[in-house]
Amino acid sequence: MAEIKSTLDIIMEKAKKFSVTEEEKQGFKRQELEGKIKGLVQKALDGILDFERFQIEMVALQAKDKDLVEQILKEELVTRLELEQNSQELLKMLEYVAGSASSGVRKVLADFEKKCEKQKEIPRKTLLES
């Protein structure tokens, strides 16, 4: 008598035919890290994680793949930066991951804010002179 296969056996047989490429594995890994890092950044911004706990969590992630984690974190922080917003927490996290390179970002933000202030003054002066 022929043996009846379970659904799991059938699925496992079909799954053997498929394989995941190294590129797909890296993509899955990156997606997973992006999700974790976005969550940590949001928790830190919401005040759920203090900066010390944020650092501890980042060190744990960096143990797996330091370069990729740092790259994703930098990308996440820079995309969240907004002009004329209080971005001190984001800049603090950026300084943690980028070190002295973060001073360039601070300088660009400060210069842009100065230019914005100057542009705001032009209409005020024009109205006052009229």
LUMPA-964172 format. One record per residue (C-alpha): residue number from 1; residue in three letters; x negated, y, z negated. Coordinates in steps of 0.02 Angstrom, whole numbers, plus 50000, padded with zeros to 5 digits. Last residue first. Example, Ala and Ser with C-alpha at 12.3 -4.5 7.8 and 13.67 -1.06 7.14 Angstrom:
! residues 2
ATOM seq type    c1    c2    c3
ATOM   2  SER 49316 49947 49643
ATOM   1  ALA 49385 49775 49610
//
This chain:
! residues 130
ATOM seq type    c1    c2    c3
ATOM 130  SER 49602 55054 49840
ATOM 129  GLU 49439 55034 49744
ATOM 128  LEU 49516 54923 49611
ATOM 127  LEU 49593 54808 49741
ATOM 126  THR 49429 54789 49835
ATOM 125  LYS 49333 54759 49675
ATOM 124  ARG 49454 54622 49623
ATOM 123  PRO 49451 54544 49798
ATOM 122  ILE 49260 54533 49793
ATOM 121  GLU 49248 54471 49612
ATOM 120  LYS 49324 54301 49651
ATOM 119  GLN 49189 54269 49781
ATOM 118  LYS 49054 54309 49652
ATOM 117  GLU 49133 54186 49529
ATOM 116  CYS 49136 54052 49663
ATOM 115  LYS 48952 54083 49703
ATOM 114  LYS 48910 54064 49518
ATOM 113  GLU 49009 53901 49510
ATOM 112  PHE 48914 53836 49661
ATOM 111  ASP 48747 53875 49581
ATOM 110  ALA 48798 53788 49419
ATOM 109  LEU 48858 53633 49511
ATOM 108  VAL 48700 53624 49617
ATOM 107  LYS 48591 53646 49462
ATOM 106  ARG 48682 53510 49365
ATOM 105  VAL 48663 53391 49512
ATOM 104  GLY 48477 53428 49521
ATOM 103  SER 48463 53399 49333
ATOM 102  SER 48532 53224 49362
ATOM 101  ALA 48368 53172 49443
ATOM 100  SER 48286 53185 49270
ATOM  99  GLY 48370 53024 49213
ATOM  98  ALA 48487 52948 49340
ATOM  97  VAL 48581 52823 49230
ATOM  96  TYR 48590 52916 49065
ATOM  95  GLU 48593 53086 49150
ATOM  94  LEU 48744 53029 49249
ATOM  93  MET 48830 52976 49088
ATOM  92  LYS 48798 53148 49013
ATOM  91  LEU 48853 53231 49174
ATOM  90  LEU 49016 53135 49168
ATOM  89  GLU 49044 53183 48987
ATOM  88  GLN 49004 53366 49024
ATOM  87  SER 49122 53376 49172
ATOM  86  ASN 49234 53515 49108
ATOM  85  GLN 49314 53562 49271
ATOM  84  GLU 49272 53710 49382
ATOM  83  LEU 49203 53592 49512
ATOM  82  GLU 49249 53410 49500
ATOM  81  LEU 49136 53262 49468
ATOM  80  ARG 49227 53097 49487
ATOM  79  THR 49141 53049 49650
ATOM  78  VAL 48971 53082 49571
ATOM  77  LEU 49009 52970 49423
ATOM  76  GLU 49069 52823 49528
ATOM  75  GLU 48924 52832 49650
ATOM  74  LYS 48798 52842 49509
ATOM  73  LEU 48879 52694 49421
ATOM  72  ILE 48880 52590 49581
ATOM  71  GLN 48695 52624 49612
ATOM  70  GLU 48648 52588 49432
ATOM  69  VAL 48743 52424 49432
ATOM  68  LEU 48665 52371 49597
ATOM  67  ASP 48488 52409 49538
ATOM  66  LYS 48508 52325 49368
ATOM  65  ASP 48586 52161 49426
ATOM  64  LYS 48640 52044 49286
ATOM  63  ALA 48554 52129 49138
ATOM  62  GLN 48623 52294 49202
ATOM  61  LEU 48798 52241 49150
ATOM  60  ALA 48744 52213 48969
ATOM  59  VAL 48647 52376 48970
ATOM  58  MET 48803 52464 49033
ATOM  57  GLU 48909 52396 48891
ATOM  56  ILE 48782 52454 48762
ATOM  55  GLN 48771 52626 48843
ATOM  54  PHE 48960 52646 48840
ATOM  53  ARG 48960 52594 48655
ATOM  52  GLU 48837 52734 48618
ATOM  51  PHE 48937 52859 48721
ATOM  50  ASP 49098 52825 48627
ATOM  49  LEU 49225 52711 48707
ATOM  48  ILE 49412 52746 48697
ATOM  47  GLY 49382 52932 48720
ATOM  46  ASP 49478 52940 48883
ATOM  45  LEU 49319 52986 48977
ATOM  44  ALA 49228 52836 48902
ATOM  43  LYS 49373 52720 48944
ATOM  42  GLN 49375 52787 49122
ATOM  41  VAL 49188 52759 49142
ATOM  40  LEU 49203 52582 49073
ATOM  39  GLY 49348 52539 49188
ATOM  38  LYS 49262 52608 49341
ATOM  37  ILE 49108 52506 49293
ATOM  36  LYS 49205 52344 49274
ATOM  35  GLY 49299 52367 49437
ATOM  34  GLU 49141 52413 49532
ATOM  33  LEU 49051 52262 49459
ATOM  32  GLU 49186 52142 49521
ATOM  31  GLN 49189 52222 49692
ATOM  30  ARG 49000 52213 49704
ATOM  29  LYS 48998 52028 49657
ATOM  28  PHE 49135 51990 49784
ATOM  27  GLY 49037 52081 49919
ATOM  26  GLN 48876 51991 49870
ATOM  25  LYS 48967 51824 49885
ATOM  24  GLU 49036 51877 50054
ATOM  23  GLU 48861 51916 50116
ATOM  22  GLU 48797 51748 50052
ATOM  21  THR 48931 51662 50154
ATOM  20  VAL 49077 51572 50073
ATOM  19  SER 49119 51401 50138
ATOM  18  PHE 49279 51325 50201
ATOM  17  LYS 49300 51145 50253
ATOM  16  LYS 49287 51085 50074
ATOM  15  ALA 49444 51187 50035
ATOM  14  LYS 49549 51072 50144
ATOM  13  GLU 49499 50919 50045
ATOM  12  MET 49526 51011 49880
ATOM  11  ILE 49700 51065 49933
ATOM  10  ILE 49749 50887 49978
ATOM   9  ASP 49681 50819 49815
ATOM   8  LEU 49772 50954 49717
ATOM   7  THR 49936 50913 49803
ATOM   6  SER 49917 50733 49748
ATOM   5  LYS 49879 50599 49873
ATOM   4  ILE 49991 50447 49890
ATOM   3  GLU 49892 50285 49902
ATOM   2  ALA 49936 50172 50046
ATOM   1  MET 50000 50000 50000
//
